[in-house]
Amino acid sequence: MTLAAARHLGKSACALALLPIEDALSSPDAPNLPGTTDEHPNWRRRLPADAPSLFAREDVKARLSALDQARKEAK
């Protein structure tokens, strides 16, 4: 996800805007892929690190900041 996409999401006319962690990370993997629990553990987060480490990343901070700023401007 780009900063522009995060800003666009933030400017949407809705009471609640959500940015999935996979999008904040710009992960190419979807959280749900077809398959059985033996083939692929559906709806289980496959993140590369723990939450504090992920949210400390500069690219993630930038996307979340862009979303936050756009939400404030949209009010």
C-alpha positions, -999 to 999 in steps of 0.1 A, spaced: 0 0 0 12 34 -8 10 66 13 -15 79 -13 -37 49 -8 -36 53 30 -45 90 26 -74 81 3 -87 56 28 -84 82 56 -105 107 36 -134 83 31 -167 94 43 -172 68 70 -173 67 108 -146 40 110 -117 34 86 -96 2 90 -62 -5 76 -54 -42 79 -19 -49 92 -10 -67 60 -17 -34 41 2 -13 66 32 -37 60 26 -37 22 25 -75 24 18 -93 -9 2 -121 11 -35 -122 18 -47 -132 53 -71 -158 38 -62 -182 10 -83 -211 -1 -73 -245 13 -77 -268 42 -62 -264 76 -35 -289 65 -27 -270 33 -30 -234 46 -40 -221 80 -68 -198 69 -73 -165 87 -41 -169 107 -18 -139 107 16 -148 91 35 -118 102 73 -115 99 78 -102 135 60 -93 167 37 -63 169 61 -38 186 87 -46 159 63 -42 131 48 -9 143 84 5 149 91 2 111 95 36 95 74 25 64 46 13 87 47 45 108 45 66 76 14 48 63 -4 49 97 5 86 101 -8 93 66 -41 75 75 -43 94 108 -37 128 93 -62 122 65 -88 111 91 -82 143 111 -85 165 80 -117 147 69 -136 156 101 
